[in-house]
Amino acid sequence: MAKDFYGDLRLGILGGGQLGRMLIQEAINFNVNIHVLDPDPNAPCKKLCNQFEVGSLSDFETVYNFGKDLDMITIEIEKVNVDALEALEDEGVLVYPQSRVIRLIQDKGLQKQFFKQNDIPTSAFQFVSNKDGLMNCQIPLPYIQKLRKDGYDGKGVKKISSQADFATAFDEPSIVEELVPFEKEIAVIVARNDKGDMATFPMVEMEFNPQANLVEFLISPSTYSFDIQTKAESIAKKIANDLQIVGLLAVEMFLTEDGDILVNELAPRPHNSGHQTIEGNYTSQFAQHLRAIFNLPLGNTESRSNAIMVNLLGEEGYEGLAKYEGIQEALAMDGVYIHLYGKKYTKPFRKMGHVCIVNPDRSLAIENARKIQQLIKVIA
């Protein structure tokens, strides 16, 4: 890196949502010069960065022109124009994670092929071009259909229980996955810098909102056996090393009823499964991402305390200017840290913020987090 990260180096972030916002909050401590591109003129990052630009993340010219005068680019969302990032890399702009990694992870089909080619445990799968292909699917019903591209935050995923569901199935290139009878959804975030140093955050346990298929409750650290946690962390490290990624990689996995671990999906960036690290770990996922892309020593990922993360999702039946109920009552409780994302408008299941609850007593931390879940509501 020709320039010191804390001086004249200009870092661009593709995406101006809450992940970018929290990355900037950490980057301020490093005195990093941040430029942001986002299609929303009122994106959460707008008021925090050095320079904010409104534009499409999927348009070649927009992404290329945004990045051509920058020193480094990172992402907070995978849905970006990879061709533009490749062109920028060819001209000497550092892109972390690398464009080839983003291209692979943008396509869930390529992800699955990568798992298979690298002996990474995952569920059985096959490709279909459209919903007619479901008629000849070799995976037994019920199964999961996922769009190969553009699925995120629970979108682009359908459970196909019987042939009656074929009519409403996705009619685009998809993967069909075996339905895994899992005991728990777990995740490990791993960081890797350009020197090849790696560090994993402790494995976490996740609960999903059944309607929106979004993480809404996360427990850190896990209390599963040392062997299971070590196995999950080893899988995450292997994937990061096989990809030769620079930056953060979130690895979402299923822990089956038989004790097996199957990789579900990857995210090459800070992730919902790491928000609790801001208060719960010695180094946050956002600080670690900056350390990794700047090729600095990676931070201590150990947990400082039990930390529970509750996602604040827009309530059903409300759409408009966001209002938050229960904030004062929540802040009257010990160990409660509220993060609002600066989104002016709410709609059902939109991620509007999160709360981290820390307590040396794990049971009490979980109990307080359940109270927060019921207490804070995002309405309009």
FENQUIKA-V757827 format. One record per pair of residues at least 6 apart in sequence whose ideal C-beta (glycine too) atoms are under 7 Angstrom apart, sorted by the first residue. I is the first residue (numbers start at 1). J is the second residue. Records with the same first field share a line. If there is no record, write none. Layout:
I: J, J
This chain:
1: 294, 295
3: 9, 71
5: 30, 32, 294
6: 30, 31, 32
9: 33, 71, 72
10: 33, 35, 70, 71
11: 32, 33, 34, 72, 74
12: 35, 37, 66, 67, 70, 73
13: 20, 23, 34, 36, 74, 76
14: 37, 57, 63, 73, 75, 77, 80
15: 38, 57, 75, 76, 77
16: 36, 38, 40, 43, 44, 45, 46, 52
17: 43, 44, 76, 77
18: 44, 341, 351
19: 76, 269, 270
20: 36, 45, 76
21: 44, 45, 48, 341, 342
22: 286
23: 76, 270, 286, 289
24: 34, 45, 48, 49
26: 284, 286, 287, 290
27: 34, 290
30: 290
33: 50
34: 49, 50
35: 49, 50, 51, 70
36: 45, 49, 52, 53
37: 53, 55, 57, 66
38: 45, 54
39: 54, 55, 56, 57
41: 54
42: 344
44: 341, 342, 343
45: 52
46: 52
53: 66
55: 62, 66
56: 62
57: 63, 77, 79, 80, 81
58: 79, 80, 81
59: 81
60: 81, 83, 84
63: 80, 81, 84, 85
64: 84, 87, 88
67: 73, 88, 93
68: 88, 91
70: 93
71: 93, 94
72: 93, 94, 96, 293
73: 85, 88, 93, 95
74: 96, 247, 293
75: 102, 269
76: 269, 270
78: 102, 105, 106, 268
79: 150
80: 102
82: 99, 102, 103, 106
85: 95, 99, 102
86: 99
88: 95
89: 95, 99
96: 246, 247, 293
97: 245, 246, 247, 268
98: 246
101: 243, 245, 268
102: 268
104: 110, 111, 114
105: 111, 266, 268
106: 149
107: 148, 149
108: 146, 148, 175, 265
109: 127, 148, 175
111: 265, 266
112: 122, 125, 175
115: 122, 263
118: 242
120: 235, 238, 239, 263
121: 260, 261, 262, 263
122: 262, 263
123: 177, 178, 180, 262
124: 139, 178
125: 175, 176, 177
126: 137, 138, 139, 176
127: 175
128: 134, 137, 174, 176
129: 173
130: 171, 172
131: 166, 169, 170, 171
134: 160, 166, 169
137: 176
139: 176, 178
141: 160, 161, 162
142: 159, 160, 161, 179
143: 160, 176, 177, 178, 179
144: 157, 159, 177, 179
145: 158, 160, 169, 170, 174, 176
146: 156, 157, 174, 175, 177
147: 156, 170, 172, 174
148: 173, 174, 175
150: 156
151: 157
153: 214
154: 212, 213, 214
157: 213
158: 169, 170
160: 169
180: 254, 256, 262
181: 256, 257
182: 254, 255, 256
183: 255, 256, 257
184: 205, 255
185: 206, 208, 252, 254
186: 203, 204, 205, 206, 222, 232, 253, 255
187: 204, 206, 250, 251, 252, 253, 273
188: 200, 201, 203, 232, 233, 236, 251
189: 200, 201, 248, 250, 271, 273, 274, 285
190: 198, 200, 236, 237, 240, 249, 251
191: 198, 199, 248, 288, 289, 292, 298
192: 198, 240, 245, 246, 292
193: 246, 291, 292, 295, 296, 298
194: 246, 295
195: 295
197: 298
198: 237, 240, 241
199: 298, 301
200: 233, 236, 237, 301
201: 274, 277, 281, 285, 301
202: 220, 221, 222, 301, 303
203: 221, 222, 229, 232, 233
204: 218, 219, 220, 221, 222, 273
205: 219, 222
206: 215, 218, 273
207: 216, 217
208: 214, 215, 216
209: 216, 313, 349
212: 313, 349
214: 311, 313, 349
215: 272, 273, 311
216: 310, 311, 313
217: 310, 369, 373
218: 273, 276, 308, 309
219: 308, 366
220: 276, 280, 303, 307
221: 303
222: 229
228: 255, 259
231: 261
232: 253, 261
235: 251, 261, 263
236: 249, 251
239: 249, 251, 266
240: 249
245: 268
246: 292, 293
247: 268, 289, 292, 293
248: 269, 270, 285, 288, 289, 292
249: 266, 268
250: 266, 267, 271, 273, 274
251: 263, 266
252: 264, 265
253: 261, 262, 263, 264
254: 262, 264
255: 261
256: 262
270: 285, 286, 289
274: 285
275: 309, 354, 356
276: 307, 308, 309, 356
277: 284, 285
278: 284, 356
279: 307, 337, 356, 358
280: 303, 304, 305, 307, 356, 358
281: 301, 302, 303, 304
282: 299, 300, 302, 304
283: 299, 300, 301
287: 299
288: 298, 299
291: 297, 298, 299
292: 298
305: 358, 359, 360
306: 358, 359, 360, 362, 365
307: 356, 358
308: 357, 365, 366, 369
309: 354, 356
310: 354, 355, 369, 372, 373
311: 351, 354
312: 352, 353, 354, 355, 376, 378
313: 349, 350, 351, 352, 378
314: 346, 347, 348, 349, 350, 352, 378
315: 348, 377, 378, 379
316: 348
318: 346, 379, 380
319: 346, 347, 380
320: 345, 346, 380
321: 344, 345, 380
322: 343, 344, 345, 346, 352, 378, 380
323: 379, 380
324: 376, 378
325: 376, 377, 379
326: 375, 376, 377
327: 338, 376
329: 375
330: 336, 338, 355, 372, 375, 376
331: 338
333: 368
335: 357, 358, 359, 368
336: 355, 357, 372
337: 355, 356
338: 353, 355
339: 353, 354
340: 352, 353
341: 351, 352, 353
343: 350, 352
346: 352, 378, 380
352: 378
355: 372, 376
357: 365, 368, 369, 372
358: 365
359: 365, 368
